[in-house]
Amino acid sequence: MPARSADDVRIETYGGARDNLRALFELADDSAAELDSYIEAGRVLVAVSGAEVIGHLQLTGTGDPRQAEIKNMAVREARQGQGIGRQLIQAAVDLVAAEGVTLILVATAAADTGNLRFYQRQGFRMRSVERDAFTPATGYPPGLLIDGIELRDRVWLDRAVLVRVHLTGDRQDFEVPASDGAFEGTDDRAVVVVRPEHVQRLAILAERDGTRADP
Ligand SMILES: CC(C)(COP(=O)(O)OP(=O)(O)OC[C@H]1O[C@@H](n2cnc3c(N)ncnc32)[C@H](O)[C@@H]1OP(=O)(O)O)[C@@H](O)C(=O)NCCC(=O)NCCS
């Protein structure tokens, strides 16, 4: 059978019971106790192929309205490596950009070098390390190895949310960090309302792009 691509996949907001997604959540977290503590939290996007959910991404808040966290995400083993994870991340970024979020956080195991690669390929950068975050006290079995590395430390990464600034006429669009503007959400895209203190910076960015901004 030929390898499938992600062409058949659509990303949707999930409204069903979280328990139905538990097997997917478990791919990303080895602690049942930890999972119980957050599985009902926040919102979930799902990757759907036909009638089947083949991947998910859970988005939660952090207490700071300008931040969102990818709390748990996974793609079914048979469909990994086909760009579905990338699609889920992009959908999450688009969703929170329209809500005024300027930074997305994610945490993963330092031992999981595959995940570290995946998130960095999606534009995330290292933020901090929480040593000994994965312990028997938090429900992680002792001596668990990932790729021969003991599961111990948690790495936090973050990615600035960029928004596309639409200039009128034939001027080229360009992207700025969401933290540079205020936002009004419309049905499917964010409209940037530029604050006076950012006008000069945006004009410089636009000129660098070969256009002249008249904000
Ligand atoms: C991590 C995960 C969600 C990525 O989803 P995916 O659909 O396989 O990822 P994509 O196909 O969109 O991959 C995008 C890129 O990341 C790379 N990548 C993804 N997973 C990788 C891994 N384990 N090791 C190395 N590279 C990886 C892909 O090769 C691809 O690279 P490219 O941009 O050079 O082509 C998925 O592998 C998964 O479900 N893993 C198990 C659960 C898990 O660990 N979740 C994360 C918890 S923090």
The ligand as an SDF file (V2000), in Angstrom:
LIG
                    3D

 48 50  0  0  0  0  0  0  0  0999 V2000
    5.6230   14.6100   18.0900 C   0  0  0  0  0  0  0  0  0  0  0  0
    4.4940   14.3220   17.1020 C   0  0  0  0  0  0  0  0  0  0  0  0
    3.1900   14.9370   17.6230 C   0  0  0  0  0  0  0  0  0  0  0  0
    4.8450   14.9260   15.7410 C   0  0  0  0  0  0  0  0  0  0  0  0
    3.7750   14.7210   14.8420 O   0  0  0  0  0  0  0  0  0  0  0  0
    4.0430   14.2450   13.3350 P   0  0  0  0  0  0  0  0  0  0  0  0
    2.7640   14.3020   12.5930 O   0  0  0  0  0  0  0  0  0  0  0  0
    4.7540   12.9490   13.3710 O   0  0  0  0  0  0  0  0  0  0  0  0
    5.0530   15.3750   12.8520 O   0  0  0  0  0  0  0  0  0  0  0  0
    5.2230   15.9600   11.3920 P   0  0  0  0  0  0  0  0  0  0  0  0
    5.0830   14.8370   10.3940 O   0  0  0  0  0  0  0  0  0  0  0  0
    4.3450   17.1220   11.2230 O   0  0  0  0  0  0  0  0  0  0  0  0
    6.7230   16.3720   11.4940 O   0  0  0  0  0  0  0  0  0  0  0  0
    7.2120   17.6360   11.2170 C   0  0  0  0  0  0  0  0  0  0  0  0
    8.7260   17.5520   11.2990 C   0  0  0  0  0  0  0  0  0  0  0  0
    9.1550   17.0840   12.5870 O   0  0  0  0  0  0  0  0  0  0  0  0
    9.9300   15.8870   12.4370 C   0  0  0  0  0  0  0  0  0  0  0  0
    9.6460   14.9540   13.4970 N   0  0  0  0  0  0  0  0  0  0  0  0
    8.4380   14.6440   14.0070 C   0  0  0  0  0  0  0  0  0  0  0  0
    8.5700   13.7380   14.9710 N   0  0  0  0  0  0  0  0  0  0  0  0
    9.9080   13.4520   15.0520 C   0  0  0  0  0  0  0  0  0  0  0  0
   10.6710   12.5570   15.8500 C   0  0  0  0  0  0  0  0  0  0  0  0
   10.1170   11.7600   16.7570 N   0  0  0  0  0  0  0  0  0  0  0  0
   12.0230   12.5470   15.6630 N   0  0  0  0  0  0  0  0  0  0  0  0
   12.6310   13.3450   14.7510 C   0  0  0  0  0  0  0  0  0  0  0  0
   11.9370   14.2050   13.9610 N   0  0  0  0  0  0  0  0  0  0  0  0
   10.6040   14.2480   14.1180 C   0  0  0  0  0  0  0  0  0  0  0  0
    9.4790   15.3260   11.1080 C   0  0  0  0  0  0  0  0  0  0  0  0
   10.4640   14.4510   10.5620 O   0  0  0  0  0  0  0  0  0  0  0  0
    9.3250   16.5640   10.2970 C   0  0  0  0  0  0  0  0  0  0  0  0
   10.6110   17.0450    9.9730 O   0  0  0  0  0  0  0  0  0  0  0  0
   10.8960   17.9520    8.7080 P   0  0  0  0  0  0  0  0  0  0  0  0
   10.2570   19.2850    9.0210 O   0  0  0  0  0  0  0  0  0  0  0  0
   12.3890   17.9860    8.6390 O   0  0  0  0  0  0  0  0  0  0  0  0
   10.2260   17.2500    7.5390 O   0  0  0  0  0  0  0  0  0  0  0  0
    4.3180   12.7850   16.8920 C   0  0  0  0  0  0  0  0  0  0  0  0
    5.5150   12.2310   16.4410 O   0  0  0  0  0  0  0  0  0  0  0  0
    3.8190   12.0460   18.1070 C   0  0  0  0  0  0  0  0  0  0  0  0
    2.6030   11.8760   18.2790 O   0  0  0  0  0  0  0  0  0  0  0  0
    4.7170   11.5380   18.9820 N   0  0  0  0  0  0  0  0  0  0  0  0
    4.3060   10.7660   20.1590 C   0  0  0  0  0  0  0  0  0  0  0  0
    3.6140   11.6130   21.1960 C   0  0  0  0  0  0  0  0  0  0  0  0
    4.4940   12.7210   21.6930 C   0  0  0  0  0  0  0  0  0  0  0  0
    5.6200   12.4800   22.0690 O   0  0  0  0  0  0  0  0  0  0  0  0
    3.9290   13.9390   21.7030 N   0  0  0  0  0  0  0  0  0  0  0  0
    4.6250   15.1350   22.1150 C   0  0  0  0  0  0  0  0  0  0  0  0
    4.5580   15.2620   23.5760 C   0  0  0  0  0  0  0  0  0  0  0  0
    5.3840   16.7180   24.1340 S   0  0  0  0  0  0  0  0  0  0  0  0
  1  2  1  0
  2  3  1  0
  2  4  1  0
  2 36  1  0
  4  5  1  0
  5  6  1  0
  6  7  2  0
  6  8  1  0
  6  9  1  0
  9 10  1  0
 10 11  2  0
 10 12  1  0
 10 13  1  0
 13 14  1  0
 14 15  1  0
 15 16  1  0
 15 30  1  0
 16 17  1  0
 17 18  1  0
 17 28  1  0
 18 19  1  0
 18 27  1  0
 19 20  2  0
 20 21  1  0
 21 22  1  0
 21 27  2  0
 22 23  1  0
 22 24  2  0
 24 25  1  0
 25 26  2  0
 26 27  1  0
 28 29  1  0
 28 30  1  0
 30 31  1  0
 31 32  1  0
 32 33  2  0
 32 34  1  0
 32 35  1  0
 36 37  1  0
 36 38  1  0
 38 39  2  0
 38 40  1  0
 40 41  1  0
 41 42  1  0
 42 43  1  0
 43 44  2  0
 43 45  1  0
 45 46  1  0
 46 47  1  0
 47 48  1  0
M  END
$$$$
